[in-house]
Amino acid sequence: MSVFQVIWRNALHRKTLSVLTMLSVALTAALLLFVLMWNEGVEKGAEKGYGPFELTMGAEGSKTQLAMSTYYHIGAPTGNIPNALYEEVKKEPEAEEVFAVTTGDNLNGYPIVGVDARYFAVRYGDKQLASGSLYGGLGEAVIGSHAARTLGLKVGDTFKGGHGLVHSAEEAGEHAGEHHEEESGSHADESHEGEHAGGQGGHDEHEGHEAFMYKVVGILPPLHSPDDRAVFTTLDYAWAVHGEAAQQDREVTALMVKPKSLLGAQSLKNKYDAMTGLQAMYTGKAVADVVNVVDKGTQVVQIVTYLCVLLAALTLLLSLLAAASERRKDVALLRLIGKPGRYVWTALVGEGVFLTAGGLLAGLLLGHSAGAAGSSLLFDFAGIQIDPWSLAPGELILAGGAVLLGIGASAIPAWQVYRVDPLHLFRS
């Protein structure tokens, strides 16, 4: 009988304990893998989150709140600033590119962002759209790949936005799936009526949203950034919807600034940060502060994970100790009939490695499958994008560590049985 047959039969002999041991290893490996994928998603999201815009300007308030709302589309903005400030910053010689952002509305929970269409070329280069073209007129919209897939939108569809950054249940039911390709002409007329009415002050915000209709003219390719979960349109959409027709009344939410140099960024920051009611900040520093907070939370999860690893190791050790005590006579018999010591040693240690490896494979499959099943929800909830079927950083170390754990846990009971005199054990 080969040593592999001995290992297999030993595992089958104690099915329940073997399954429980493998399950303990599998759950621990799955949890560790998910933590690794989460960390990778946070780091990549932080790197890709703000592109070349090293400087951000907005209303006074929390710097992290301004960064999260502007680049990651998470949370509410800190407030609005005059559009005249945007026109001023654009003329600064130290600013290579400046984009104003208007936010405050949503489509079924996905934020509607007003920004100049040149933003995509400056941030992502000359990427081709998945379909359609970029917007050029009021009411035209381009949808992020994730939002388009989730909402089932395509070029030619029309929709109404909702006020605020999150839909209420009633608004979501009222506006979801309003895709009327054949009525786009009449919808366009309605949107212009809403615009004029807003300028006359004859409609409130709710009526303005009800009258304003958007038409999808393009779908973005997967950008692997928070922009995948947003709806983009012209900068002036908010002024039309909210009735800010007069030039002096127009406001924007934030300014994204790509400086020509680091010295230029410092000069712009110092100048505009000193203004009342305005803050200018280094985007990277604000994002780093958020990542540090996330890392602290991850450390707590890692402590729990390490406790799970310890529990899995103890479970494996107790299982093998129980198995070793049951097989003392079997080992003695094998030794008496002339089986070499390495055969017995391999059979004893091999059982632990077999249980560990089986649990490890199941855990890795479970971790990747859970990542695939929850990736869309995770992206919707926190803007963290993970690639569930790619090899996570540290996954090979996880696999190697698990195998070493199995060998270490098996060696203790194996040595206890192997060192007993076979003749004495067999007589007893």
Stockholm file with secondary structure:
# STOCKHOLM 1.0

chainA/1-428         MSVFQVIWRNALHRKTLSVLTMLSVALTAALLLFVLMWNEGVEKGAEKGYGPFELTMGAEGSKTQLAMSTYYHIGAPTGNIPNALYEEVKKEPEAEEVFAVTTGDNLNGYPIVGVDARYFAVRYGDKQLASGSLYGGLGEAVIGSHAARTLGLKVGDTFKGGHGLVHSAEEAGEHAGEHHEEESGSHADESHEGEHAGGQGGHDEHEGHEAFMYKVVGILPPLHSPDDRAVFTTLDYAWAVHGEAAQQDREVTALMVKPKSLLGAQSLKNKYDAMTGLQAMYTGKAVADVVNVVDKGTQVVQIVTYLCVLLAALTLLLSLLAAASERRKDVALLRLIGKPGRYVWTALVGEGVFLTAGGLLAGLLLGHSAGAAGSSLLFDFAGIQIDPWSLAPGELILAGGAVLLGIGASAIPAWQVYRVDPLHLFRS
#=GR chainA/1-428 SS CCHHHHHHHHHHHTHHHHHHHHHHHHHHHHHHHHHHHHHHHHHHHHHHSSTTCCEEEEESSCHHHHHHHHHSCCSCCSCCEEHHHHHHHHTCTTEEEEEEEEEEEEETTEEEEECCTHHHHHHHCSCCCSEECCCCSTTEEEECHHHHHHHTCCTTCEECCEESSSCCHHHHHHHTTCCCGGGHHHHHHHHHHHHHHHHHTCSCHHHHHHHCCEEEEEECCCCSSGGGGCEEECTTHHHHHTTCCSGGGCEESEEEEEESSHHHHHHHHHHHHTSTTEEEEEHHHHHHHHHHHHHHHHHHHHHHHHHHHHHHHHHHHHHHHHHHHHTHHHHHHHHHTTCCHHHHHHHHHHHHHHHHHHHHHHHHHHHHHHHHHHHHHHHHHHCCCCCTTSCCTTHHHHHHHHHHHHHHHHHHHHHHHHTSCHHHHHHC
#=GC SS_cons         CCHHHHHHHHHHHTHHHHHHHHHHHHHHHHHHHHHHHHHHHHHHHHHHSSTTCCEEEEESSCHHHHHHHHHSCCSCCSCCEEHHHHHHHHTCTTEEEEEEEEEEEEETTEEEEECCTHHHHHHHCSCCCSEECCCCSTTEEEECHHHHHHHTCCTTCEECCEESSSCCHHHHHHHTTCCCGGGHHHHHHHHHHHHHHHHHTCSCHHHHHHHCCEEEEEECCCCSSGGGGCEEECTTHHHHHTTCCSGGGCEESEEEEEESSHHHHHHHHHHHHTSTTEEEEEHHHHHHHHHHHHHHHHHHHHHHHHHHHHHHHHHHHHHHHHHHHHTHHHHHHHHHTTCCHHHHHHHHHHHHHHHHHHHHHHHHHHHHHHHHHHHHHHHHHHCCCCCTTSCCTTHHHHHHHHHHHHHHHHHHHHHHHHTSCHHHHHHC
//
